[in-house]
């Protein structure tokens, strides 16, 4: 019998909340060091942020059946009408079925209700250190986010270093965007404004309070921003969709109807019989050896196939179908997903029932 699970999102207003420390521990335990902010900084800005910055800073705990199972961080930028989901971390023992979907949906609903005039929501999926393509786990995460409605922005994106001298934390990746209406492209200026908000309103906030260090980090962010701006400045718009190399299209079995196969095969068989009879006649007339007969017969068959492909549209279509069918059966390679940070990644039923 399936058991009904209940889910709840809670915003922590300050670090004195009794569950905040436990949620932060989930974040520290399961967030890779290459993308993890200092937990002391999170605690500091949770208590001090609202009085010093124009954007709203959010820290959430997520509960399943009253048990704390997840941590999330987000920010809302009012000038850009943009919310940014920065971290999504789920306890390893609860990464199954609807937990991920429920968590993202409730965060999105919370932010949309708090900021009904928003235009876009974004989140980042970073590659592993030293890699310029997503791993199997990251491809799965992108797939999950696409199920929920996020789309990949076809433009370069880099997570800035957490600290100026922390080179391992500068990662390439994908910035994913959500819009309540159908979105296929965005203007380059829009992408750059989103990028500036993330870099200079979010990441710069986490740099040191020391003026010299902060200025150095700001200069680093400017260089990173200019690198991306240079790569896309000649494009008026940017495609918003899924990458084929990340989410390859589903392989389809070639469609070949029985009527087409029988019709084409019958015609080809008649031609081959007539050609064979003619070639046997030539062999008898000129007393050809078996080797000569085989060579001439093979050349005649090849010429027939080539001519049929040139003059007959139906023949070309059938040859393509046969080639596609052969490729499908003999050239397939198994595709395996081996996510290390998500379990049972395919979406389950839309209800809140867990197996």
N, C-alpha and C positions, 0 to 999 in steps of 0.2 A: 504494500500500500504506500503510495507517495505521501510524504509529509509536507504540509504547507509551511513555508518559511515566511517570516516577516522581515522587512528591511526598513532601516531608518537612518537618515542622514542627520548629523548634528554639527552645528558650527560652534567652534570653540571661540569664545569672546576674549579670553585671556588665559594665561598659563596656570592660573589657580584652579581651573576646572579639574576635578579629580581624575577624569579619563584622559586628559591631555598627555600626560607623561607616558601612559600605555600606548596611545596612538603614535606618539613620537618614536617609541621603541619599535613599532612595526615599520615605520619609515626607515629608521637607522638599520634595522636588521635586513631588510629586503631591497633597499635601494643601492645600486652599485656605487662604489666610491667615486667613480669618474663623473657622476652626475649629481652627487649628493651634497647639499649645502650643510654647513655646520649647524647642528641641532641647537646650539646655544644662540646662534644668530636668529633662527626661527623663533625661539622663545622670546628673544629681545624684541623683534619686530612685531610679534603678535601683541605684545603689551604696549609698544610705543608707536606703531605705524600710523594709526588713524590721525594723529595730531601733526604729522610731518609731511605726508605725501598726498597728492591729489587722487590717486587711485585707491580703490578699496582692496584690502588684503584679507584673504579668507584661508582659514585652516579648518578642515573637517575631520570628523571621525565617522566611520560607517559601521553599522551594527546589523548583524544577522541573528534573528531570534534573541535579541537583547545582548548578544555577545559582540564585543568590539572586534572587528575583523579587517578594517581598512583605514587608511590615512590618505588625505588629499590636500593639495594646496592650489589656490587659484587667486586671480586678481582681476579687477575690472578697471578699464581705462575709459573715463567718461568722454574725453575729447575725441577718441577714436570709436566710441560706442562698441567696445571690444572686451570680451572676457577671455582670459588665458588660463587654461587648466594646466598647471605646471607639473604636478606630481599625482600619480595614481598608484597606490601601493596596497596590495591585498596580502593578508597573512597566508603563508604557503598552504596551510591546511584547509583553506576555504576557497581555493581557486578552481571552482567548478560551477557548472550549470549557469544559473542566472546572476551570480554574485557580481561579476564584472559589469554586465549590462545594467543591472539595477543601480549599481553605484554611479556609473556615468550618467544614466538617465536622471537620477535624483539630483546629482550635482548640476546638470544642465537645467533642469526644471527650477532648481533653487535660484540659480543665477539669472535665468530669464524672468522669473517672477520679481526678483529684487531689482532688475534693470530691464524693464519692458521695452525700452527704446533701443536696446542693443541691435547691432547689425550683423556682427559675426562673432563666432566663438572659435578659438584656435587651441591646438595642443601640439606638442612636439614628440616625435619618435626618433630617437637618436641611434645611430649605428654603434657597433661595438668599437672600443678603442683600436685605432690603427686600420679600421675597415672603411671602405667608401661605399659599401652596399649593405643592405640590411641582412641580418642573420635570419635563420628559420624562425626563431622566437620573435624577432622584430617584424618579420613579414606577417606572422600570425596576429600580432598586436595591431598592425595596420588593417588587416582583414576584419578584426573585431570592431575597430573604430569605424570602418566603412559600413558595416552592418547597421551601426547606430546612426549614420548619416554624415559622418565626417568624410572629407575628400582630400586627396593629396594635392598640394600646390606644386606645379611643375616649375620650380625655381630653386636655386641653390639655397641651402640653409645650414647654418653652423651654430651649435651651442657654444657660447663664449666660455672661456676658461672661468672656473669658479674663482680662482685667484690668478693674478697676472703671471706668476711663475709656475702655475700648475698646468703644464703643457698637455698632460694626459686628459684633462677635462674638456679640452676643445675637440668637439666631435662633429662630424658631418651627419646629416640626417634629413628627415622630412618634416615640414610644417604642414599640419592638417587643419582644414577649415570647415566650420559648420555654418550653414545659413538656412533659415526656415523656409526659404523659397529655392527653386531650382537654380543651381549655380554651375555654370560651365567654364566661365572665365572671370578674372578680375583684372582691373587696370594695374599696370606696373606701379603707378603712384600709390594705389591702395596697398599693394604688398609692401612697398617701402615704408609706408606709414605704420603698418602693423609691425614691421621689423624694428623701426625706431622705438615704438612703444615697448616692445619686449626687451630690447637692448638697453635703452636709456632710462626707462621708467621702472623696469623690473630688475635686470641684472646689475645695473649700476647701483641700485639701492643696497645690494648685498656686499658691496665692496667696503673696504675699511673706512672708518670715520676719519682717519688721518688724511688731511688735505692733499699731501704730496702723493700718497698711494692712490687716493681716489682720482686725482688728475691723471696719473699714469694709466689707471684702468680705463678711464674715459677715452684717452687717446688710443688705447688698444681697441676698444669698441668701435671707435670711428674708423680705424683701419679695416676692421672686419666688415663693418657696414659698407664701406666704399668698395671693398672687394666684391661683394654681392651686387651692389648697385652697378658697377662696371660690367658685370656679366649679363645684366638684363636691361640695361638702359636703352638699347635699340629696339626693344620689344614693347609695342603699345599695350598689349594685353598678355596675360599669363593663363595658360590652360589649368583648369581645376578638375582633376579626375584621378583615376587610379593608374599607377605605373604598370605597364604590361610585364616588365621584368619582376615586379614585386608580386603581382597577382596575375599570373598567366591565364589566358582565356581557356575555358573548359574545352578539352579535345573532343571533337565530335566524330562519330562513326560515319564514313562516307555513305551517302544515300545512293543505292543502286536498285532500281525497281526490277522485278522479275521480267516484266514485259520488255524493258530496254535490253536486258542481258540476253534474253532468248532471241529477240529480233536481230540484234547486232551479231550474235554468235552464229545464227543461221546464215546470214548474209556472208559473213567471213568464211564459214565452212564451205559454202558453195564455191566461193572464189578460190579457196585453197584446193578443193577437189579438182576444179577445172584446171588450175595451174599445175597441179601434180600430174594429171593425165597428159597435159601438154608436154611437161618436162620428161615424162616417161617415153613419150613419142620421140622426142629429140634424142634421148639416150639410145633408143633402139635404132633410130635412123643413122646416127653418127657413131654408134658403137662406143659410147663414152664409158670410161672407167667409173667405178663406184665413187672414188674420191672426187673426180671431176664433177660427177653428177651431184654429189652432196654440196660441193662448193657453189655450183651454179644455182642449185635449188635454194640454198641459204640466202644467196644474193637476191634471188627473185622474191623470196618472202620478205626480206628486209626492204626491198624497193616497194613492194606492195604496201607495207605498213607505212613507209614514209609518204608515198603518194596519197594514201587514204587520209593520213593526218593533214595533208596540205589541202586537199580538195573537198573533204567531207567534214562539216561542222560536228555531225553526230559522232563520227569516228574520233575526232579530237576530244570530245567530251567523254567518250567511253574510255579512251586511253588514259585520260587524266583521272577518271574514277578508279580504274584498275591500279594506277600508280599510287593514288591516295590510299586505296584499300591495302595495298602491299606495305606502304609506309606505316599505316596504322597498326597492322598486325606484327610486322617484323622490326619496326624502328622505334617502338615506344620504349620510354625509360620511366621507371617508377618514380613518382614525386613523393618525397617523404617530408613531413613537418615534424621537427623534434624540438618543440619549444621547451625551454628550461624554466621559464618563469610564468607560464600559463598552462593550466590543465583543462582537458575537455573544452578546447577552445571553440569548437563549433557551437553556434547558438542553440539553446534548447527551446522549449515551448515558451511562448510569450507570457504565460502566466507565471506566478511566483511559486511554482511547485518544484521542489528539488527531489531527485530520486533518493 
